[in-house]
Amino acid sequence: MERDLGLADLPEQETRLLYAVAIQTRAKPEVSLVELQEHPLMADISRSTFFRALKHLIKRGYLEKTGAEKRAGYKLINAPLGLVPLQ
């Protein structure tokens, strides 16, 4: 499935984080940092790995940070078609 979505070149942690964002943003346009950190897909990922994956996904153009530093949210941009949130 990852290959079909164009995610085969992403590390597992980044893929899981991208899935978590896609799942969370189906209900609302952006997701908070806390919501992402507490998502079951992130349960066994260390804090430093989580933030590194988040940074890489932003840099690669999959995610966009919205809002101020302390209250930032994240949303999908340029996501593979299978991950685009349903509206």
GROMACS elastic network, one bead per residue, 0.5 to 0.9 nm:
[ bonds ]
;  ai    aj funct       b0    kb
    1     4     6  0.51111   500
    1     5     6  0.63377   500
    1     6     6  0.86978   500
    1     7     6  0.84349   500
    1     8     6  0.85945   500
    2     5     6  0.50817   500
    2     6     6  0.60898   500
    2     8     6  0.51750   500
    2     9     6  0.87300   500
    2    10     6  0.89830   500
    2    15     6  0.83020   500
    3     6     6  0.50943   500
    3     7     6  0.56866   500
    3     9     6  0.81857   500
    4     7     6  0.75944   500
    4     8     6  0.81528   500
    4    82     6  0.87063   500
    5     8     6  0.78491   500
    5    79     6  0.89446   500
    5    80     6  0.54970   500
    5    81     6  0.68553   500
    5    82     6  0.61865   500
    5    83     6  0.79427   500
    6     9     6  0.74749   500
    6    10     6  0.87458   500
    6    80     6  0.65894   500
    7    10     6  0.54846   500
    7    11     6  0.86397   500
    7    15     6  0.68557   500
    7    80     6  0.79408   500
    8    11     6  0.79982   500
    8    15     6  0.85830   500
   10    13     6  0.81247   500
   10    14     6  0.61275   500
   10    15     6  0.60596   500
   11    14     6  0.54335   500
   11    15     6  0.63154   500
   11    16     6  0.87702   500
   11    53     6  0.84734   500
   12    15     6  0.50682   500
   12    16     6  0.61274   500
   12    17     6  0.85736   500
   13    16     6  0.51495   500
   13    17     6  0.61378   500
   13    18     6  0.85645   500
   13    42     6  0.81321   500
   13    45     6  0.73435   500
   13    49     6  0.75987   500
   13    50     6  0.73760   500
   13    53     6  0.64106   500
   14    17     6  0.50481   500
   14    18     6  0.60624   500
   14    19     6  0.85745   500
   14    50     6  0.81799   500
   14    52     6  0.87308   500
   14    53     6  0.50219   500
   14    54     6  0.71800   500
   14    56     6  0.77507   500
   14    57     6  0.68156   500
   15    18     6  0.50815   500
   15    19     6  0.62232   500
   15    20     6  0.86310   500
   15    53     6  0.87586   500
   16    19     6  0.50623   500
   16    20     6  0.61528   500
   16    21     6  0.87010   500
   16    41     6  0.61136   500
   16    42     6  0.72244   500
   17    21     6  0.62421   500
   17    22     6  0.85883   500
   17    36     6  0.76469   500
   17    39     6  0.89738   500
   17    41     6  0.72200   500
   17    42     6  0.69491   500
   17    50     6  0.78290   500
   17    53     6  0.73358   500
   17    54     6  0.73685   500
   17    57     6  0.86649   500
   18    21     6  0.51709   500
   18    22     6  0.61922   500
   18    23     6  0.86523   500
   18    54     6  0.86508   500
   18    57     6  0.77606   500
   18    62     6  0.79039   500
   18    63     6  0.81462   500
   18    76     6  0.82035   500
   18    79     6  0.86819   500
   18    83     6  0.81769   500
   19    23     6  0.61023   500
   19    24     6  0.85658   500
   19    41     6  0.81329   500
   19    83     6  0.71498   500
   20    23     6  0.51665   500
   20    24     6  0.61237   500
   20    25     6  0.85108   500
   20    36     6  0.66724   500
   20    39     6  0.66642   500
   20    40     6  0.82700   500
   20    41     6  0.64346   500
   20    42     6  0.78658   500
   21    24     6  0.51501   500
   21    25     6  0.59247   500
   21    26     6  0.86392   500
   21    30     6  0.81777   500
   21    31     6  0.68455   500
   21    36     6  0.68845   500
   21    63     6  0.86552   500
   21    74     6  0.77856   500
   21    75     6  0.71273   500
   21    76     6  0.71111   500
   22    25     6  0.52937   500
   22    26     6  0.64702   500
   22    75     6  0.83706   500
   22    76     6  0.70348   500
   22    79     6  0.87931   500
   22    83     6  0.57240   500
   22    84     6  0.67057   500
   22    85     6  0.58839   500
   23    26     6  0.56221   500
   23    27     6  0.79885   500
   23    83     6  0.83056   500
   23    85     6  0.74074   500
   24    27     6  0.62296   500
   24    28     6  0.72008   500
   24    29     6  0.86004   500
   24    30     6  0.77954   500
   24    31     6  0.63400   500
   24    35     6  0.80073   500
   24    36     6  0.79804   500
   24    39     6  0.86340   500
   24    85     6  0.86545   500
   25    29     6  0.52174   500
   25    30     6  0.55572   500
   25    31     6  0.61924   500
   25    74     6  0.89869   500
   25    75     6  0.71071   500
   25    76     6  0.78894   500
   25    84     6  0.89132   500
   25    85     6  0.60700   500
   25    86     6  0.84938   500
   26    29     6  0.71868   500
   26    30     6  0.89110   500
   26    84     6  0.84456   500
   26    86     6  0.56272   500
   26    87     6  0.70005   500
   27    30     6  0.87664   500
   27    85     6  0.83300   500
   27    86     6  0.84301   500
   27    87     6  0.83477   500
   28    31     6  0.73411   500
   28    85     6  0.89459   500
   28    87     6  0.89358   500
   29    74     6  0.86218   500
   29    75     6  0.64878   500
   29    76     6  0.84110   500
   29    85     6  0.83134   500
   30    66     6  0.81214   500
   30    73     6  0.58162   500
   30    74     6  0.52546   500
   30    76     6  0.78024   500
   31    34     6  0.83912   500
   31    35     6  0.64323   500
   31    36     6  0.69808   500
   31    72     6  0.87230   500
   31    73     6  0.52842   500
   31    74     6  0.52732   500
   31    75     6  0.64694   500
   32    35     6  0.52063   500
   32    36     6  0.64079   500
   32    37     6  0.87378   500
   32    71     6  0.75718   500
   32    72     6  0.65342   500
   32    74     6  0.63211   500
   33    36     6  0.51676   500
   33    37     6  0.61585   500
   33    38     6  0.86286   500
   33    71     6  0.81918   500
   33    72     6  0.70689   500
   33    73     6  0.63755   500
   33    74     6  0.74266   500
   34    37     6  0.50430   500
   34    38     6  0.60668   500
   34    39     6  0.85155   500
   35    38     6  0.52680   500
   35    39     6  0.61434   500
   36    39     6  0.51966   500
   36    40     6  0.87924   500
   36    41     6  0.87873   500
   36    42     6  0.73670   500
   37    40     6  0.84441   500
   37    41     6  0.88570   500
   37    42     6  0.61065   500
   37    43     6  0.77135   500
   37    45     6  0.89673   500
   37    47     6  0.82226   500
   37    50     6  0.76972   500
   38    41     6  0.83915   500
   38    42     6  0.67271   500
   38    43     6  0.69633   500
   39    42     6  0.55010   500
   39    43     6  0.67828   500
   40    43     6  0.51364   500
   40    44     6  0.84912   500
   41    44     6  0.77393   500
   41    45     6  0.83839   500
   42    45     6  0.53419   500
   42    46     6  0.83159   500
   42    50     6  0.76466   500
   43    46     6  0.82792   500
   45    48     6  0.83372   500
   45    49     6  0.63281   500
   45    50     6  0.61912   500
   46    49     6  0.52312   500
   46    50     6  0.60698   500
   46    51     6  0.87278   500
   47    50     6  0.50475   500
   47    51     6  0.63073   500
   47    52     6  0.85981   500
   48    51     6  0.52692   500
   48    52     6  0.61023   500
   48    53     6  0.85813   500
   49    52     6  0.50017   500
   49    53     6  0.60355   500
   49    54     6  0.84832   500
   50    53     6  0.52138   500
   50    54     6  0.61581   500
   50    55     6  0.86466   500
   51    55     6  0.60638   500
   51    56     6  0.85652   500
   52    55     6  0.51262   500
   52    56     6  0.62225   500
   52    57     6  0.86887   500
   53    56     6  0.51134   500
   53    57     6  0.61536   500
   53    58     6  0.86366   500
   54    57     6  0.52255   500
   54    58     6  0.62920   500
   54    59     6  0.86278   500
   54    63     6  0.80621   500
   55    58     6  0.52353   500
   55    59     6  0.61607   500
   55    60     6  0.86424   500
   55    63     6  0.89767   500
   56    60     6  0.59915   500
   56    61     6  0.85393   500
   56    62     6  0.88631   500
   57    60     6  0.50741   500
   57    61     6  0.62457   500
   57    62     6  0.53396   500
   57    63     6  0.57510   500
   57    64     6  0.85163   500
   58    61     6  0.51803   500
   58    62     6  0.58363   500
   58    64     6  0.57540   500
   58    65     6  0.74359   500
   59    62     6  0.77240   500
   59    63     6  0.80270   500
   59    64     6  0.88732   500
   60    63     6  0.79106   500
   61    64     6  0.72424   500
   61    76     6  0.87748   500
   61    77     6  0.67362   500
   61    78     6  0.64766   500
   61    79     6  0.83175   500
   62    75     6  0.85737   500
   62    76     6  0.59496   500
   62    77     6  0.52042   500
   62    78     6  0.53811   500
   62    79     6  0.54692   500
   62    80     6  0.84656   500
   63    74     6  0.64911   500
   63    75     6  0.55713   500
   63    77     6  0.53228   500
   63    78     6  0.76901   500
   63    79     6  0.78741   500
   64    73     6  0.83390   500
   64    74     6  0.55597   500
   64    75     6  0.54156   500
   64    76     6  0.64037   500
   64    77     6  0.64310   500
   65    68     6  0.88732   500
   65    72     6  0.64225   500
   65    73     6  0.57939   500
   65    75     6  0.67327   500
   66    69     6  0.86504   500
   66    71     6  0.86392   500
   66    72     6  0.54163   500
   66    74     6  0.57702   500
   66    75     6  0.74813   500
   67    70     6  0.83576   500
   67    71     6  0.62914   500
   67    73     6  0.61211   500
   67    74     6  0.86189   500
   68    71     6  0.53844   500
   68    72     6  0.51203   500
   68    73     6  0.83628   500
   69    72     6  0.52785   500
   69    73     6  0.89315   500
   76    79     6  0.60022   500
   76    83     6  0.85673   500
   76    84     6  0.74469   500
   76    85     6  0.81627   500
   77    80     6  0.89976   500
   77    84     6  0.85035   500
   78    81     6  0.86139   500
   78    84     6  0.85736   500
   79    82     6  0.79806   500
   79    83     6  0.60342   500
   79    84     6  0.59711   500
   80    83     6  0.55427   500
   80    84     6  0.66575   500
   81    84     6  0.53970   500
   82    85     6  0.84973   500
   83    86     6  0.87685   500
